[in-house]
Amino acid sequence: MKEINLIHLLSNLIRDYEKMYETMVFEVKKKNNTFVTTNVDQKILNLLKVSPNSIIGKTIADFPVNKESKKKLLAITEKAWTGKVMIYYDVVFTNKDILFVCSIKPVLKNGKIEKLEGRCAILDGIDFKGYL
């Protein structure tokens, strides 16, 4: 049996989602060994029910989410900064009705990681409560 690459499969799911619905992108840069969110689409902010000031320009430690989500997101961000494409999903603290699914990949400039780009799909969180 052929092995399934889950990251590739979910990345394709997000690309297909963007074709049917909308593109939702965010960016993270590393400044002084700390990850800072530099850009978030307004659509994401609306769905998360947060203001731009609560996420843009903030570190993961400053996000309005619970400690477990911060820990998970920081670990995934650190791995992505090493050059890996990562998948993050969570039922969001600020809007428990949605499941937030993201692929996070490094963006290179002159052979070095300049930033991380996240592309998101939003699913009905109620449908996934029993699986998360």
N, C-alpha and C positions, 0 to 999 in steps of 0.2 A: 504494500500500500504506500502511496506517495505521501510524504510528510507535508502538512499544511503550515505555511508561514503565516502565523496569525497577524503579525504586524503588517505584512504586505496586504493581506485580506482586508483588514480594517482600514488601512490607508486608501485602498480602492473604494471601500464603502463610503468614506468621507468624500472622495472625489466625485462619486456618483451622486451623493447627497447634494453637493455643490451645484451639479448640473441641473438637478430638479428643483432645488429650493434657493439657497443663497450661499455665498461665500462668507465665512466668518473666520477671520485671521487675527492672531495676536503675535507680538514679538517680545522677546526677552533678550537683554544684553547682560554681560558680566562686567561689573564695575567694582574694582577693589575687592575681588574675590566674592562678590555678592551678586546674586541674580536680581535684576530690576526689570519690571515690565515697562516697555517703552511705547507700546502701541496696542490698543484693543479696539476692534470694531464696535461701533455703537450698538449693533445688533446683539453682540455678546453681552454687553453691559445691560441692555434692556432685559434680556432673558434671565440673566443672573440677578436682576433687580438690585444693581449696585450703581453708584455714581462713578464717573471717571476718576475722581479724586481718591476713591478708595482702592483703586488698582493701578492706574497709570502712574509711573514714577515710584512705585512701591516695591519693596522686597516681598518675597513669598511669606516671610515671617509677619509682615504687616497685613496680609490678605484677611478679609472678613470671613474666614472659614475656620472650621474646628481644627484642633491640634493634629489629629490623625490625617486629615486631608493635606495640611501643610507639610507634614513629614513625608507623605507619599509623593506629593508634587515636587518637593525639593529633591528627593532621591531620583526621580525621573528626569528632572531638569539637569542634575549633575551628570547622569549617564548620557543624556543627549549632548551635553557639552563635550563629551569625549568623542563624539562623531557618530553616535548611534541614533537611529530613528526609534522613537519611543511612542507608546500609546498610553494615554491617561484617560480614565473614566471615573466618574463619581456622580452621585446624586448630590446636588449642590445644596449647601447649608442654607443659602438665601432663597432658594426656590426648589423645594423638594418634589415638585411636579415634573422636573426634567432630569434626564440622564445626559450629562455633558461628556461627550466622547471626542478626544483630540489626538491627532498625530502631531508629534513634536520632532522637528528635524533641524539639524545644524545647517546654517547658510554660510558657505565659505567665501572668502575674499582673499585673493592672493595666497591660496593654500591654507589659510588660517580661519578658524571659526570666528565670524564677525558677530553673529546673533543666532538665536533660535527662532524658528517660525512655527507657530501652532496653527493648525487648520482644524475646525470643529464641526461636529454634527450634533444636533440636539434631538434627543429621542424622548418619548413619553416615559418618565421615570416610574409611573405607576405600573406599567407593564413589566418592569424589571425588578420590582421590589423583592420578589422571592429568590432572585438569582444573584444579588449583589452581596 
